[in-house]
Amino acid sequence: MKKLLIGTALALLAQAAQADDSVKLQLKWVTQAQFAGYYVAQEKGYYKEEGLDVTILPGGPDIAPEQVIAGGGADVIVDWMPAALAAREKGLPLVNIAQPFKHSGLMLTCLKESGVASPADFKGKTLGVWFFGNEYPFLSWMSKLGLSTAGGADGVTVLKQGFNVDPLLQKQAACISTMTYNEYGQVLEAGIKPEDLVTFKYEDEGVATLEDGLYVLEDNLKDPAFEEKMVKFVRASMKGWKDAEANPDAAAAIVLEADETGAQTEAHQKFMMGEVAKLTAGSNGALDEADYKRTVATLLGGGSDPVITKEPEGAFTMAITDKALK
């Protein structure tokens, strides 16, 4: 009986230790090269080297990372800062612990034949916009331009865009939301030539906000064991990201292997990885406070309907990356 009790106790301790080493990462979207760094870190054993057992949870159109982490389904999520700060103001205490993406990949892509040559030409046009938190940068930009999003000749008509490029191909909208690394490539793959398009990068327009940061719940950071686990996770993840940058084709192959849906193609993932590498370049994983302040200023500058109504407090911490990047 004594041996049985000891054995049971040891088994429980082993389970507890395993649980302490486990990390659930909720992605913002489906398995693709947008998240290559995490898949590379997993495939090449960088997480295991840190003693971590990481589960990568793909996202999708019906999955909101903020809801997943609020419900206890993830330890850390990949999210855009506008959505994270909006959620924080509404009561979900998300904290940015690392920022692998230095640059924004968001842009509006327009058909030249629609007559859009500059942002001044948006007036009276229909523009495709993603929602579920992705609309916040767009709304801030329109506010900066002084354009109503309620339609009419003096405003813009917002088309709630699915996660595809059909509204542009079918000419339902003059412009649609695209990412440099994904939907823009889909437009080209559909046979539309670059010279027949006009693109407006949010970064070039001075309204870029931070994308694809790593966020956790504030209360969890009060636990030293959780904090240490995140230090290890960020260190291994950034090793994966720099590996993906240096070896984009190999990273794309790893992503393809991880895609259980079989929906991704080699050509598109290679294109995507090449573009994503431009966005992670220049970041060692630590949040740049100047980028943070620019994002906050953009979101506060929403006129009568800003994305956030006050300066956030405690929305990021450098404690994790300070330790991870030593």
C-alpha positions as CSV (number, residue, x, y, z in Angstrom):
1,M,0.0,0.0,0.0
2,K,2.8,2.4,0.9
3,K,4.6,1.7,-2.4
4,L,1.3,2.3,-4.2
5,L,0.8,5.6,-2.4
6,I,4.3,6.7,-3.2
7,G,3.9,5.7,-6.8
8,T,0.6,7.6,-7.1
9,A,2.2,10.7,-5.5
10,L,5.1,10.5,-7.9
11,A,2.8,10.2,-10.8
12,L,0.8,13.2,-9.7
13,L,4.0,15.2,-9.2
14,A,5.1,14.2,-12.7
15,Q,1.7,15.3,-14.1
16,A,2.0,18.6,-12.3
17,A,5.5,19.2,-13.6
18,Q,4.3,18.4,-17.1
19,A,1.5,20.9,-16.7
20,D,3.9,23.6,-15.5
21,D,5.9,23.0,-18.7
22,S,2.9,23.2,-21.1
23,V,2.1,26.2,-23.1
24,K,-1.0,26.7,-25.3
25,L,-0.5,29.3,-28.0
26,Q,-3.7,30.5,-29.8
27,L,-2.9,31.9,-33.3
28,K,-4.9,34.8,-34.8
29,W,-5.6,32.9,-38.0
30,V,-5.2,29.5,-39.7
31,T,-1.9,27.6,-40.1
32,Q,0.3,29.7,-42.5
33,A,3.6,31.4,-42.8
34,Q,2.3,34.4,-40.9
35,F,3.1,32.2,-37.8
36,A,6.2,30.5,-39.2
37,G,8.4,31.3,-36.2
38,Y,6.3,29.3,-33.8
39,Y,6.1,26.3,-36.1
40,V,9.9,26.4,-36.8
41,A,10.6,26.6,-33.0
42,Q,8.4,23.6,-32.5
43,E,9.8,21.6,-35.4
44,K,13.4,22.3,-34.7
45,G,13.1,21.6,-31.0
46,Y,13.7,25.1,-29.7
47,Y,10.8,24.8,-27.3
48,K,12.0,21.4,-26.1
49,E,15.4,22.9,-25.5
50,E,13.7,25.3,-23.0
51,G,11.9,22.4,-21.4
52,L,8.5,23.4,-22.8
53,D,5.7,21.4,-24.3
54,V,4.0,23.8,-26.7
55,T,0.6,23.3,-28.3
56,I,-0.1,25.6,-31.3
57,L,-3.8,26.2,-31.8
58,P,-4.7,27.4,-35.3
59,G,-7.3,30.2,-35.5
60,G,-10.0,30.8,-38.1
61,P,-13.0,33.0,-39.0
62,D,-15.0,31.8,-36.0
63,I,-12.1,32.0,-33.4
64,A,-11.4,35.2,-31.5
65,P,-8.1,34.9,-29.6
66,E,-9.3,37.3,-26.9
67,Q,-12.3,35.0,-26.2
68,V,-10.1,31.9,-26.1
69,I,-7.7,33.3,-23.5
70,A,-10.6,34.8,-21.5
71,G,-12.1,31.3,-21.3
72,G,-8.9,29.7,-20.2
73,G,-8.3,27.9,-23.6
74,A,-4.8,29.4,-24.1
75,D,-1.9,30.8,-22.1
76,V,-0.7,33.2,-24.7
77,I,-2.3,34.6,-27.9
78,V,-1.1,36.2,-31.1
79,D,-3.2,39.4,-31.6
80,W,-3.2,42.8,-33.2
81,M,-2.6,45.6,-30.7
82,P,-5.8,47.5,-31.6
83,A,-8.0,44.5,-30.8
84,A,-6.0,43.8,-27.6
85,L,-6.2,47.4,-26.4
86,A,-9.9,47.6,-27.2
87,A,-10.4,44.4,-25.2
88,R,-8.4,45.7,-22.3
89,E,-10.5,48.9,-22.1
90,K,-13.6,46.7,-22.1
91,G,-12.3,44.7,-19.1
92,L,-10.1,41.9,-20.4
93,P,-6.6,42.7,-19.0
94,L,-4.4,41.6,-21.9
95,V,-0.7,42.5,-21.7
96,N,1.8,42.6,-24.6
97,I,4.9,40.5,-23.5
98,A,6.7,40.5,-26.9
99,Q,6.4,42.0,-30.4
100,P,8.0,39.8,-33.1
101,F,6.4,41.9,-35.9
102,K,8.1,45.3,-36.3
103,H,6.2,46.4,-39.3
104,S,2.5,46.4,-40.4
105,G,1.5,44.3,-43.4
106,L,-2.0,45.8,-43.7
107,M,-3.1,47.8,-46.7
108,L,-6.0,48.7,-49.0
109,T,-5.7,47.3,-52.5
110,C,-7.8,49.1,-55.2
111,L,-8.6,48.5,-58.8
112,K,-7.1,51.4,-60.8
113,E,-10.1,51.5,-63.0
114,S,-12.3,52.4,-60.0
115,G,-10.7,55.9,-60.1
116,V,-8.9,55.7,-56.8
117,A,-5.5,57.2,-57.1
118,S,-5.1,58.7,-53.6
119,P,-6.9,58.6,-50.3
120,A,-8.9,61.7,-51.4
121,D,-10.6,59.5,-53.9
122,F,-12.1,57.1,-51.3
123,K,-15.0,59.5,-50.9
124,G,-18.2,57.9,-52.3
125,K,-16.5,54.6,-52.8
126,T,-17.2,51.1,-51.3
127,L,-14.3,49.7,-49.3
128,G,-13.9,46.2,-48.1
129,V,-13.1,45.9,-44.4
130,W,-12.4,42.9,-42.2
131,F,-14.1,42.9,-38.8
132,F,-13.6,40.9,-35.6
133,G,-11.1,43.4,-34.4
134,N,-9.4,44.0,-37.7
135,E,-11.6,47.0,-38.4
136,Y,-10.0,49.3,-35.8
137,P,-7.0,50.5,-37.8
138,F,-9.3,51.2,-40.8
139,L,-11.8,53.2,-38.7
140,S,-9.0,55.3,-37.2
141,W,-7.7,56.0,-40.7
142,M,-11.1,57.1,-42.0
143,S,-11.5,59.4,-39.0
144,K,-8.1,60.9,-39.7
145,L,-9.3,61.6,-43.3
146,G,-12.5,63.0,-42.0
147,L,-14.6,60.5,-43.9
148,S,-17.8,59.0,-42.4
149,T,-18.1,55.3,-42.6
150,A,-21.9,55.5,-42.8
151,G,-21.9,55.8,-46.6
152,G,-23.2,58.6,-48.8
153,A,-21.5,60.8,-51.3
154,D,-19.3,62.5,-48.6
155,G,-18.3,59.3,-46.9
156,V,-17.4,55.7,-47.6
157,T,-19.6,52.6,-47.7
158,V,-18.1,49.8,-45.7
159,L,-18.4,46.3,-47.1
160,K,-18.0,43.7,-44.4
161,Q,-15.4,41.7,-46.2
162,G,-15.0,38.0,-45.8
163,F,-11.5,36.6,-45.5
164,N,-11.0,36.4,-49.3
165,V,-10.5,38.8,-52.2
166,D,-13.8,38.2,-54.0
167,P,-15.2,41.7,-53.6
168,L,-12.4,43.1,-55.7
169,L,-12.4,40.4,-58.3
170,Q,-16.2,40.7,-58.7
171,K,-15.9,44.6,-58.6
172,Q,-18.3,44.8,-55.6
173,A,-15.8,47.2,-54.0
174,A,-13.3,49.8,-55.3
175,C,-10.8,48.7,-52.7
176,I,-10.4,45.8,-50.3
177,S,-8.3,45.0,-47.2
178,T,-5.3,42.9,-47.9
179,M,-2.1,41.9,-46.2
180,T,1.1,42.3,-48.1
181,Y,1.9,38.6,-47.4
182,N,-1.4,37.0,-48.2
183,E,-4.4,38.5,-49.9
184,Y,-2.4,40.8,-52.2
185,G,-0.7,37.6,-53.5
186,Q,-4.2,36.1,-54.0
187,V,-5.2,39.0,-56.1
188,L,-2.1,38.6,-58.3
189,E,-2.7,34.8,-58.5
190,A,-6.2,35.6,-59.8
191,G,-4.7,37.2,-62.8
192,I,-4.8,40.9,-62.0
193,K,-1.6,42.6,-62.9
194,P,0.3,44.9,-60.4
195,E,0.0,47.8,-62.8
196,D,-3.8,47.5,-62.7
197,L,-3.8,48.0,-58.9
198,V,-3.2,50.9,-56.5
199,T,-2.1,50.0,-53.0
200,F,-2.1,52.1,-49.8
201,K,0.0,50.6,-47.0
202,Y,-1.2,51.7,-43.6
203,E,2.5,52.2,-42.7
204,D,3.1,54.6,-45.5
205,E,-0.1,56.5,-44.6
206,G,1.1,57.1,-41.0
207,V,-1.8,55.1,-39.5
208,A,0.0,51.7,-39.0
209,T,-0.7,49.9,-35.8
210,L,1.2,47.0,-34.3
211,E,0.3,43.5,-35.5
212,D,0.9,39.9,-34.3
213,G,2.2,40.6,-30.8
214,L,2.2,38.1,-28.0
215,Y,-0.4,38.7,-25.2
216,V,-1.2,37.1,-21.9
217,L,-3.6,37.9,-19.0
218,E,-2.2,40.4,-16.5
219,D,-3.0,38.3,-13.4
220,N,-1.0,35.3,-14.8
221,L,2.1,37.5,-14.8
222,K,1.9,37.8,-11.0
223,D,2.9,34.1,-10.8
224,P,6.8,33.9,-11.0
225,A,6.5,30.3,-12.5
226,F,4.3,31.6,-15.3
227,E,6.6,34.5,-15.9
228,E,9.6,32.2,-16.2
229,K,7.7,30.0,-18.6
230,M,6.9,33.0,-20.8
231,V,10.6,34.0,-20.8
232,K,11.5,30.6,-22.1
233,F,8.6,30.7,-24.6
234,V,9.6,34.1,-26.0
235,R,13.3,33.2,-26.2
236,A,12.5,30.0,-28.2
237,S,9.9,31.7,-30.3
238,M,12.3,34.5,-31.4
239,K,14.9,31.8,-32.2
240,G,12.3,30.3,-34.4
241,W,11.5,33.6,-36.0
242,K,15.1,34.5,-36.8
243,D,15.6,31.0,-38.2
244,A,12.5,31.5,-40.4
245,E,13.8,34.9,-41.7
246,A,17.2,33.3,-42.6
247,N,15.7,30.2,-44.2
248,P,12.3,31.3,-45.7
249,D,11.8,28.3,-48.0
250,A,12.6,25.8,-45.3
251,A,10.2,27.7,-42.9
252,A,7.5,27.5,-45.6
253,A,8.0,23.8,-45.9
254,I,7.6,23.4,-42.1
255,V,4.4,25.3,-42.2
256,L,3.1,23.2,-45.0
257,E,3.8,20.1,-43.0
258,A,2.0,21.5,-40.0
259,D,-1.1,22.4,-42.0
260,E,-3.5,19.6,-41.3
261,T,-6.2,21.0,-43.6
262,G,-4.1,20.6,-46.7
263,A,-5.5,24.0,-47.9
264,Q,-2.1,25.7,-48.3
265,T,0.1,25.5,-51.4
266,E,3.9,25.6,-51.5
267,A,4.0,28.5,-53.9
268,H,1.8,30.7,-51.8
269,Q,3.5,29.8,-48.5
270,K,6.9,30.7,-50.0
271,F,5.5,34.0,-51.2
272,M,4.0,34.6,-47.8
273,M,7.2,33.7,-45.9
274,G,9.2,36.1,-48.1
275,E,6.9,38.9,-47.3
276,V,6.5,38.1,-43.6
277,A,10.2,38.1,-43.2
278,K,10.2,41.8,-44.2
279,L,7.8,42.5,-41.3
280,T,9.7,40.7,-38.6
281,A,13.0,42.1,-39.8
282,G,14.4,44.6,-37.3
283,S,12.6,43.1,-34.3
284,N,14.4,41.0,-31.6
285,G,11.1,40.5,-30.0
286,A,11.1,43.5,-27.6
287,L,8.3,46.0,-28.0
288,D,9.5,49.4,-29.3
289,E,7.9,52.0,-27.1
290,A,7.8,54.5,-29.9
291,D,5.8,52.0,-32.0
292,Y,3.5,51.4,-29.1
293,K,2.9,55.2,-28.6
294,R,2.2,55.6,-32.3
295,T,-0.4,52.8,-32.2
296,V,-2.1,54.3,-29.2
297,A,-2.1,57.8,-30.8
298,T,-3.7,56.3,-33.9
299,L,-6.4,54.6,-31.9
300,L,-7.1,57.6,-29.8
301,G,-7.4,59.8,-32.8
302,G,-10.8,58.4,-33.8
303,G,-12.7,61.7,-33.5
304,S,-16.1,61.2,-32.0
305,D,-15.8,57.4,-32.2
306,P,-12.2,56.4,-31.1
307,V,-11.2,52.8,-30.8
308,I,-10.0,53.5,-27.3
309,T,-11.1,56.4,-25.2
310,K,-8.2,56.9,-22.8
311,E,-4.4,56.2,-22.6
312,P,-4.0,52.5,-21.6
313,E,-2.1,51.7,-18.4
314,G,-0.1,48.5,-17.9
315,A,-0.9,47.3,-21.4
316,F,2.6,46.0,-22.0
317,T,5.6,44.8,-20.0
318,M,9.3,44.6,-20.9
319,A,10.0,42.2,-18.1
320,I,9.7,39.1,-20.3
321,T,11.9,40.2,-23.2
322,D,14.4,41.8,-20.8
323,K,15.1,38.4,-19.4
324,A,14.6,36.4,-22.6
325,L,17.0,38.4,-24.7
326,K,19.9,38.6,-22.3
